[in-house]
Amino acid sequence: MRRLWVWCLLIGVTATAIAAPAYAAELPVGSNPPAVVYSHFPDRLHAVVFRNWNLVSPKRIALAVGATEEQIKELAAAMGLPPARPINARYQRQMYITIVRRNWHLLPYDQLLTLLDMTADELAFGLREDDFLYIKLGSLKPKCEPVRYVEPDAAKRAAEAQIKQWVTESFGEALSAPDEPRFAFVDELSKLPAGEFTGHVKPDEGPRYIYSYFGVFGDPLLNAELDPYPEGLLRRLADHGVNGVWLHVVLRQLAPGSKAFPEFGADHEKRLANLNRIVQRAKKYGISVYLYMNEPRAQPIGFFDKPGRADMAGVREGDHIAMCTSSPVVRKWLTDSLAYVFEHVPGLGGVFTITASENLTNCASHGRWKQCPRCKDRTDAEIIAEVNAAMEAGVHRGSPTAKVIAWDWGWRGHGDGREIIAKLPDDVWLMSVSEWAKPIERGGVASKVGEYSLSAVGPGPRAQLEWAAAEGRGLKTVAKVQLNATWELAAMPYLPVMDLVAEHCANLAKEQVDGLMLSWSVGGYPSPNLQVAKLVLGDGMQRDAALNTIARQRYGPAGEQAARAAWSKFSEAFRQYPYHIGVLYRGPQQMGPANLLYGEPTGYRATMVGIPYDDVNGWRGPYSAEVLARQFEKLATGWADGVQQMGRVVEQTEGEQHTAAVSDWRIARAAGLHFESVANQVRFVMMRDVLAKATDDAERERLRGELVKLLDREIVLARALYDVAKMDSRIGFEASNVYFYVPGDLVEKVVNCRSLRERYGR
């Protein structure tokens, strides 16, 4: 996860406040406030069973809470849940993020570890290294008393019966009907498509690289079974114009320990063997493999207590200290380690670097180099350029033809990076986010793009300025883009805003950039959006011709016109998105109808693409709550027109084209349900808070009536999303967050709304 330091500014905390523990087994707790109470359940035991049903085996749930397997099954049946299904062990470890998030307010660490079947060391590593998971959870662990099985008394039996009635009334036989298992898309994408691969490699072609739609983010090379790039996915990506893929790695895990750092390198042979297999497999489809370098990673304080390491200690953040790159020993380790990797993995495509954001790396990476005794008299430009030079030297010693792409991410606080560009080595490429700093106005609020965006079409002035500076030095340039999805809505594999994608690609064609990075962890699906980019940027086709071509190829002549109309409706509606980094990171749009509603303020602040709670003031960024709700209502209304047009495509197609149309309709329908639900949630919290202060009986009655209407609508949306998500395992999924929600969470949302309806319907 990127934007760590922007996030710190948003929530007003320091790096020290969010630092992870010094040693893995010390699981972090932060401020440890009381956990949220989920009053739609009779107690936390029932919540644990309901939320983990068919995600964790009844046996494992029973072990965590001190029950028998039969007692857990009986509790589930009493609440109307369907019989337990076998758990797919292949994906159980990958699912841990989803399981942690749903139990964060229910279980203390010891019971959570039992539920996950993980050690404290494993969970501590995940919380720190798996795309900032602990920060996504709020940089705190809520205080949870142990949950122990106790035979339900009469009152709890009555509550169980009420939940069962609500579940049965809303879902009936649908709960037991066949569905598409979660992660089924992995099996589908792993299969080779029919027909022979006809692609070909163009030696002079610039990189167009993307992340795996389902790749593990933290340590993707340790477990060969969790293969991020199976042959079927590589073939599909190549067919969509992709010639590169990337992996998140930690350098100390890829190269053997050195004399200076003998503890580094555990299991590096296994990781390099798996990396070699991926590189050779990808080569068959003209695809190169790139490594993401955010190095050197900070180390626990105790790391620097060993002899000879005091002079390597840089700036400190919490319980970790930077490995200072002004130290020749550290730079040598960087260079030698990368040389080793590239020597031992022939054909590895290259690296891209982030040197001023994300994890604490060099002393200037978080802007505090003046606190380092070795760096304080240097400039940030010197430090950052020197780190890139050390990595470039290692890569090119190991493989002279590999590419080194220096990303300007975070340089000078996402400001003017030209001084750094001037000091970069001659043999690197310069990458910049295309749409960054583009001026926009939404709902009467003026701002600038400060994250990835599909709704605001690039390029923006910052990228243009820095590409020009790089070209002036003879460096090649790369545009960082997101063509499938962004944090505007990451819970779908792609958004069908084809007109916006085509417009952005046409603009980039005029800029004549040399390469593209097509996604961060979000947005790696082999979608029709990528096919549009292939035609416009790869084949030089005009944007309308490209859109017509893709519509005809995907839906046939019968569906072409309606598809183009739908894409235009989606694109125009999406321009209404109330864009701001605060909305993107803290809003409830990733959860959509699965986000719970609360009769009383939780007191919790929304976390970074993690748990939204009821934090409207956090969700809204620079917009008022009213404007935020209104913009999402405009977006939802316009989007619904596009869904209607996609319905016509479904009606007008047959065979494989009909199958594609139904699949695309589901994605569009689900996205629209998310947008409408966000507006409802904003209005619910606004009315709830007004009701709490209202003293006039007539006004209170009116507000209760409006709240009931919103609850009824949320029930409708949750039920509708359940139907489409149940049949499409891609819905709700994103690689670094795994499942934001599963169909069972939409069942809980109905129970949640029915419970609140009892409160307000009096």
Summary of the structure (lengths in Angstrom):
residues: 762
radius of gyration: 25.7
end to end distance: 44.7
largest distance: 77.7
contacts: 2715
relative contact order: 0.09
helix: 50%
strand: 8%
